[in-house]
Amino acid sequence: MSAAEGGPRCRWGGGGQAVLRARAEAAGYRRLLRARAAEVEALRGAVGALQRQLEGLRDRRSGELAKYQERVAELEREIGEAEAEMARCLREYPALLRLRMALEAEIAAYREMLESEELRLGCLAPP
């Protein structure tokens, strides 16, 4: 009799199919587990490659950053030198301006003396 009829069940009769199904299901899970393990390994490799790439980018960025910082320091030095030169020029400008004015006054005095001498000689020269 069957289990539905309430009679005694055979220990191996209907259970064999369940065992086969369980084994097949377990084999499916093992295949799925192997596939997932392979995916995990592939992803680990990808993560390792990305980490190496990231380190390379960090190294390159830090090198570029050091180069830019050096260039900024160089430009700041040049700005300081230009400011110092400009301050020197501003200090010298009043002195140069006074010298120019003195030279212009001296030139004007010589011009006046030359004109007066030309007039004096012009009066003495025969027509």
PyMOL CGO cylinders between C-alpha atoms (Angstrom):
from pymol import cmd
from pymol.cgo import CYLINDER

trace = [
    CYLINDER, 0.00, 0.00, 0.00, 1.03, 3.55, -0.47, 0.3, 1, 1, 1, 1, 1, 1,
    CYLINDER, 1.03, 3.55, -0.47, 1.61, 6.16, 2.13, 0.3, 1, 1, 1, 1, 1, 1,
    CYLINDER, 1.61, 6.16, 2.13, -1.55, 7.96, 1.06, 0.3, 1, 1, 1, 1, 1, 1,
    CYLINDER, -1.55, 7.96, 1.06, -3.59, 4.88, 1.77, 0.3, 1, 1, 1, 1, 1, 1,
    CYLINDER, -3.59, 4.88, 1.77, -2.16, 4.68, 5.20, 0.3, 1, 1, 1, 1, 1, 1,
    CYLINDER, -2.16, 4.68, 5.20, -0.29, 1.45, 4.68, 0.3, 1, 1, 1, 1, 1, 1,
    CYLINDER, -0.29, 1.45, 4.68, 3.31, 0.76, 5.43, 0.3, 1, 1, 1, 1, 1, 1,
    CYLINDER, 3.31, 0.76, 5.43, 5.82, 2.45, 3.16, 0.3, 1, 1, 1, 1, 1, 1,
    CYLINDER, 5.82, 2.45, 3.16, 8.68, 0.73, 1.59, 0.3, 1, 1, 1, 1, 1, 1,
    CYLINDER, 8.68, 0.73, 1.59, 11.91, 2.09, 2.82, 0.3, 1, 1, 1, 1, 1, 1,
    CYLINDER, 11.91, 2.09, 2.82, 13.63, 2.18, -0.59, 0.3, 1, 1, 1, 1, 1, 1,
    CYLINDER, 13.63, 2.18, -0.59, 10.69, 2.26, -2.94, 0.3, 1, 1, 1, 1, 1, 1,
    CYLINDER, 10.69, 2.26, -2.94, 9.71, 5.96, -3.31, 0.3, 1, 1, 1, 1, 1, 1,
    CYLINDER, 9.71, 5.96, -3.31, 12.76, 7.41, -1.64, 0.3, 1, 1, 1, 1, 1, 1,
    CYLINDER, 12.76, 7.41, -1.64, 15.10, 6.52, -4.50, 0.3, 1, 1, 1, 1, 1, 1,
    CYLINDER, 15.10, 6.52, -4.50, 13.67, 9.21, -6.74, 0.3, 1, 1, 1, 1, 1, 1,
    CYLINDER, 13.67, 9.21, -6.74, 14.01, 11.81, -3.98, 0.3, 1, 1, 1, 1, 1, 1,
    CYLINDER, 14.01, 11.81, -3.98, 17.63, 10.82, -3.43, 0.3, 1, 1, 1, 1, 1, 1,
    CYLINDER, 17.63, 10.82, -3.43, 18.35, 11.14, -7.15, 0.3, 1, 1, 1, 1, 1, 1,
    CYLINDER, 18.35, 11.14, -7.15, 16.67, 14.52, -7.24, 0.3, 1, 1, 1, 1, 1, 1,
    CYLINDER, 16.67, 14.52, -7.24, 18.64, 15.62, -4.18, 0.3, 1, 1, 1, 1, 1, 1,
    CYLINDER, 18.64, 15.62, -4.18, 21.89, 14.41, -5.74, 0.3, 1, 1, 1, 1, 1, 1,
    CYLINDER, 21.89, 14.41, -5.74, 21.07, 16.18, -9.00, 0.3, 1, 1, 1, 1, 1, 1,
    CYLINDER, 21.07, 16.18, -9.00, 20.18, 19.32, -7.10, 0.3, 1, 1, 1, 1, 1, 1,
    CYLINDER, 20.18, 19.32, -7.10, 23.41, 19.06, -5.10, 0.3, 1, 1, 1, 1, 1, 1,
    CYLINDER, 23.41, 19.06, -5.10, 25.39, 18.60, -8.32, 0.3, 1, 1, 1, 1, 1, 1,
    CYLINDER, 25.39, 18.60, -8.32, 23.67, 21.69, -9.74, 0.3, 1, 1, 1, 1, 1, 1,
    CYLINDER, 23.67, 21.69, -9.74, 24.59, 23.64, -6.64, 0.3, 1, 1, 1, 1, 1, 1,
    CYLINDER, 24.59, 23.64, -6.64, 28.20, 22.40, -6.90, 0.3, 1, 1, 1, 1, 1, 1,
    CYLINDER, 28.20, 22.40, -6.90, 28.36, 23.55, -10.53, 0.3, 1, 1, 1, 1, 1, 1,
    CYLINDER, 28.36, 23.55, -10.53, 26.85, 26.88, -9.53, 0.3, 1, 1, 1, 1, 1, 1,
    CYLINDER, 26.85, 26.88, -9.53, 29.34, 27.14, -6.66, 0.3, 1, 1, 1, 1, 1, 1,
    CYLINDER, 29.34, 27.14, -6.66, 32.28, 26.41, -9.00, 0.3, 1, 1, 1, 1, 1, 1,
    CYLINDER, 32.28, 26.41, -9.00, 30.96, 29.01, -11.47, 0.3, 1, 1, 1, 1, 1, 1,
    CYLINDER, 30.96, 29.01, -11.47, 30.61, 31.57, -8.68, 0.3, 1, 1, 1, 1, 1, 1,
    CYLINDER, 30.61, 31.57, -8.68, 34.09, 30.70, -7.37, 0.3, 1, 1, 1, 1, 1, 1,
    CYLINDER, 34.09, 30.70, -7.37, 35.50, 31.27, -10.87, 0.3, 1, 1, 1, 1, 1, 1,
    CYLINDER, 35.50, 31.27, -10.87, 33.65, 34.60, -11.05, 0.3, 1, 1, 1, 1, 1, 1,
    CYLINDER, 33.65, 34.60, -11.05, 35.04, 35.56, -7.65, 0.3, 1, 1, 1, 1, 1, 1,
    CYLINDER, 35.04, 35.56, -7.65, 38.59, 34.73, -8.80, 0.3, 1, 1, 1, 1, 1, 1,
    CYLINDER, 38.59, 34.73, -8.80, 38.09, 36.71, -12.00, 0.3, 1, 1, 1, 1, 1, 1,
    CYLINDER, 38.09, 36.71, -12.00, 36.79, 39.65, -9.98, 0.3, 1, 1, 1, 1, 1, 1,
    CYLINDER, 36.79, 39.65, -9.98, 39.76, 39.39, -7.59, 0.3, 1, 1, 1, 1, 1, 1,
    CYLINDER, 39.76, 39.39, -7.59, 42.06, 39.57, -10.59, 0.3, 1, 1, 1, 1, 1, 1,
    CYLINDER, 42.06, 39.57, -10.59, 40.16, 42.60, -11.91, 0.3, 1, 1, 1, 1, 1, 1,
    CYLINDER, 40.16, 42.60, -11.91, 40.31, 44.26, -8.49, 0.3, 1, 1, 1, 1, 1, 1,
    CYLINDER, 40.31, 44.26, -8.49, 44.07, 43.59, -8.32, 0.3, 1, 1, 1, 1, 1, 1,
    CYLINDER, 44.07, 43.59, -8.32, 44.56, 45.08, -11.77, 0.3, 1, 1, 1, 1, 1, 1,
    CYLINDER, 44.56, 45.08, -11.77, 42.48, 48.13, -10.85, 0.3, 1, 1, 1, 1, 1, 1,
    CYLINDER, 42.48, 48.13, -10.85, 44.44, 48.57, -7.61, 0.3, 1, 1, 1, 1, 1, 1,
    CYLINDER, 44.44, 48.57, -7.61, 47.73, 48.44, -9.52, 0.3, 1, 1, 1, 1, 1, 1,
    CYLINDER, 47.73, 48.44, -9.52, 46.34, 50.94, -12.03, 0.3, 1, 1, 1, 1, 1, 1,
    CYLINDER, 46.34, 50.94, -12.03, 45.20, 53.17, -9.16, 0.3, 1, 1, 1, 1, 1, 1,
    CYLINDER, 45.20, 53.17, -9.16, 48.65, 53.03, -7.58, 0.3, 1, 1, 1, 1, 1, 1,
    CYLINDER, 48.65, 53.03, -7.58, 50.21, 53.93, -10.92, 0.3, 1, 1, 1, 1, 1, 1,
    CYLINDER, 50.21, 53.93, -10.92, 47.86, 56.87, -11.24, 0.3, 1, 1, 1, 1, 1, 1,
    CYLINDER, 47.86, 56.87, -11.24, 48.61, 57.98, -7.69, 0.3, 1, 1, 1, 1, 1, 1,
    CYLINDER, 48.61, 57.98, -7.69, 52.35, 57.78, -8.34, 0.3, 1, 1, 1, 1, 1, 1,
    CYLINDER, 52.35, 57.78, -8.34, 51.99, 59.75, -11.57, 0.3, 1, 1, 1, 1, 1, 1,
    CYLINDER, 51.99, 59.75, -11.57, 49.72, 62.31, -9.90, 0.3, 1, 1, 1, 1, 1, 1,
    CYLINDER, 49.72, 62.31, -9.90, 52.13, 62.77, -6.99, 0.3, 1, 1, 1, 1, 1, 1,
    CYLINDER, 52.13, 62.77, -6.99, 54.98, 63.24, -9.49, 0.3, 1, 1, 1, 1, 1, 1,
    CYLINDER, 54.98, 63.24, -9.49, 52.97, 65.82, -11.40, 0.3, 1, 1, 1, 1, 1, 1,
    CYLINDER, 52.97, 65.82, -11.40, 51.98, 67.51, -8.15, 0.3, 1, 1, 1, 1, 1, 1,
    CYLINDER, 51.98, 67.51, -8.15, 55.62, 67.78, -7.09, 0.3, 1, 1, 1, 1, 1, 1,
    CYLINDER, 55.62, 67.78, -7.09, 56.50, 69.20, -10.50, 0.3, 1, 1, 1, 1, 1, 1,
    CYLINDER, 56.50, 69.20, -10.50, 53.69, 71.77, -10.26, 0.3, 1, 1, 1, 1, 1, 1,
    CYLINDER, 53.69, 71.77, -10.26, 54.68, 72.72, -6.72, 0.3, 1, 1, 1, 1, 1, 1,
    CYLINDER, 54.68, 72.72, -6.72, 58.24, 73.23, -7.89, 0.3, 1, 1, 1, 1, 1, 1,
    CYLINDER, 58.24, 73.23, -7.89, 57.01, 75.42, -10.77, 0.3, 1, 1, 1, 1, 1, 1,
    CYLINDER, 57.01, 75.42, -10.77, 54.83, 77.45, -8.38, 0.3, 1, 1, 1, 1, 1, 1,
    CYLINDER, 54.83, 77.45, -8.38, 57.82, 77.99, -6.08, 0.3, 1, 1, 1, 1, 1, 1,
    CYLINDER, 57.82, 77.99, -6.08, 59.92, 79.05, -9.07, 0.3, 1, 1, 1, 1, 1, 1,
    CYLINDER, 59.92, 79.05, -9.07, 57.23, 81.50, -10.21, 0.3, 1, 1, 1, 1, 1, 1,
    CYLINDER, 57.23, 81.50, -10.21, 56.93, 82.89, -6.69, 0.3, 1, 1, 1, 1, 1, 1,
    CYLINDER, 56.93, 82.89, -6.69, 60.71, 83.45, -6.65, 0.3, 1, 1, 1, 1, 1, 1,
    CYLINDER, 60.71, 83.45, -6.65, 60.47, 85.22, -10.01, 0.3, 1, 1, 1, 1, 1, 1,
    CYLINDER, 60.47, 85.22, -10.01, 57.61, 87.38, -8.70, 0.3, 1, 1, 1, 1, 1, 1,
    CYLINDER, 57.61, 87.38, -8.70, 59.69, 88.27, -5.63, 0.3, 1, 1, 1, 1, 1, 1,
    CYLINDER, 59.69, 88.27, -5.63, 62.64, 89.18, -7.85, 0.3, 1, 1, 1, 1, 1, 1,
    CYLINDER, 62.64, 89.18, -7.85, 60.38, 91.28, -10.11, 0.3, 1, 1, 1, 1, 1, 1,
    CYLINDER, 60.38, 91.28, -10.11, 58.90, 93.05, -7.09, 0.3, 1, 1, 1, 1, 1, 1,
    CYLINDER, 58.90, 93.05, -7.09, 62.37, 93.77, -5.74, 0.3, 1, 1, 1, 1, 1, 1,
    CYLINDER, 62.37, 93.77, -5.74, 63.45, 95.13, -9.15, 0.3, 1, 1, 1, 1, 1, 1,
    CYLINDER, 63.45, 95.13, -9.15, 60.32, 97.27, -9.31, 0.3, 1, 1, 1, 1, 1, 1,
    CYLINDER, 60.32, 97.27, -9.31, 60.96, 98.63, -5.80, 0.3, 1, 1, 1, 1, 1, 1,
    CYLINDER, 60.96, 98.63, -5.80, 64.56, 99.44, -6.80, 0.3, 1, 1, 1, 1, 1, 1,
    CYLINDER, 64.56, 99.44, -6.80, 63.31, 101.24, -9.92, 0.3, 1, 1, 1, 1, 1, 1,
    CYLINDER, 63.31, 101.24, -9.92, 60.79, 103.18, -7.86, 0.3, 1, 1, 1, 1, 1, 1,
    CYLINDER, 60.79, 103.18, -7.86, 63.54, 104.22, -5.45, 0.3, 1, 1, 1, 1, 1, 1,
    CYLINDER, 63.54, 104.22, -5.45, 65.81, 105.30, -8.33, 0.3, 1, 1, 1, 1, 1, 1,
    CYLINDER, 65.81, 105.30, -8.33, 63.09, 107.12, -10.27, 0.3, 1, 1, 1, 1, 1, 1,
    CYLINDER, 63.09, 107.12, -10.27, 63.00, 110.34, -8.15, 0.3, 1, 1, 1, 1, 1, 1,
    CYLINDER, 63.00, 110.34, -8.15, 66.79, 110.62, -8.34, 0.3, 1, 1, 1, 1, 1, 1,
    CYLINDER, 66.79, 110.62, -8.34, 66.72, 110.10, -12.11, 0.3, 1, 1, 1, 1, 1, 1,
    CYLINDER, 66.72, 110.10, -12.11, 63.92, 112.63, -12.43, 0.3, 1, 1, 1, 1, 1, 1,
    CYLINDER, 63.92, 112.63, -12.43, 65.91, 115.22, -10.45, 0.3, 1, 1, 1, 1, 1, 1,
    CYLINDER, 65.91, 115.22, -10.45, 68.97, 114.49, -12.63, 0.3, 1, 1, 1, 1, 1, 1,
    CYLINDER, 68.97, 114.49, -12.63, 66.89, 114.88, -15.80, 0.3, 1, 1, 1, 1, 1, 1,
    CYLINDER, 66.89, 114.88, -15.80, 65.51, 118.20, -14.59, 0.3, 1, 1, 1, 1, 1, 1,
    CYLINDER, 65.51, 118.20, -14.59, 69.02, 119.40, -13.72, 0.3, 1, 1, 1, 1, 1, 1,
    CYLINDER, 69.02, 119.40, -13.72, 70.30, 118.34, -17.15, 0.3, 1, 1, 1, 1, 1, 1,
    CYLINDER, 70.30, 118.34, -17.15, 67.39, 120.08, -18.87, 0.3, 1, 1, 1, 1, 1, 1,
    CYLINDER, 67.39, 120.08, -18.87, 68.13, 123.24, -16.89, 0.3, 1, 1, 1, 1, 1, 1,
    CYLINDER, 68.13, 123.24, -16.89, 71.80, 122.99, -17.82, 0.3, 1, 1, 1, 1, 1, 1,
    CYLINDER, 71.80, 122.99, -17.82, 70.94, 122.42, -21.48, 0.3, 1, 1, 1, 1, 1, 1,
    CYLINDER, 70.94, 122.42, -21.48, 68.62, 125.42, -21.39, 0.3, 1, 1, 1, 1, 1, 1,
    CYLINDER, 68.62, 125.42, -21.39, 71.40, 127.52, -19.84, 0.3, 1, 1, 1, 1, 1, 1,
    CYLINDER, 71.40, 127.52, -19.84, 73.90, 126.42, -22.51, 0.3, 1, 1, 1, 1, 1, 1,
    CYLINDER, 73.90, 126.42, -22.51, 71.32, 127.04, -25.23, 0.3, 1, 1, 1, 1, 1, 1,
    CYLINDER, 71.32, 127.04, -25.23, 70.74, 130.54, -23.89, 0.3, 1, 1, 1, 1, 1, 1,
    CYLINDER, 70.74, 130.54, -23.89, 74.47, 131.16, -23.74, 0.3, 1, 1, 1, 1, 1, 1,
    CYLINDER, 74.47, 131.16, -23.74, 74.87, 129.85, -27.29, 0.3, 1, 1, 1, 1, 1, 1,
    CYLINDER, 74.87, 129.85, -27.29, 72.07, 132.05, -28.60, 0.3, 1, 1, 1, 1, 1, 1,
    CYLINDER, 72.07, 132.05, -28.60, 73.48, 135.10, -26.88, 0.3, 1, 1, 1, 1, 1, 1,
    CYLINDER, 73.48, 135.10, -26.88, 76.92, 134.33, -28.27, 0.3, 1, 1, 1, 1, 1, 1,
    CYLINDER, 76.92, 134.33, -28.27, 75.43, 133.87, -31.74, 0.3, 1, 1, 1, 1, 1, 1,
    CYLINDER, 75.43, 133.87, -31.74, 73.69, 137.22, -31.42, 0.3, 1, 1, 1, 1, 1, 1,
    CYLINDER, 73.69, 137.22, -31.42, 76.87, 138.90, -30.26, 0.3, 1, 1, 1, 1, 1, 1,
    CYLINDER, 76.87, 138.90, -30.26, 78.89, 137.33, -33.08, 0.3, 1, 1, 1, 1, 1, 1,
    CYLINDER, 78.89, 137.33, -33.08, 76.14, 138.06, -35.52, 0.3, 1, 1, 1, 1, 1, 1,
    CYLINDER, 76.14, 138.06, -35.52, 76.28, 141.72, -34.70, 0.3, 1, 1, 1, 1, 1, 1,
    CYLINDER, 76.28, 141.72, -34.70, 80.04, 141.79, -35.19, 0.3, 1, 1, 1, 1, 1, 1,
    CYLINDER, 80.04, 141.79, -35.19, 80.04, 139.86, -38.43, 0.3, 1, 1, 1, 1, 1, 1,
    CYLINDER, 80.04, 139.86, -38.43, 79.98, 141.96, -41.60, 0.3, 1, 1, 1, 1, 1, 1,
    CYLINDER, 79.98, 141.96, -41.60, 76.70, 141.88, -43.50, 0.3, 1, 1, 1, 1, 1, 1,
]
cmd.load_cgo(trace, "trace")
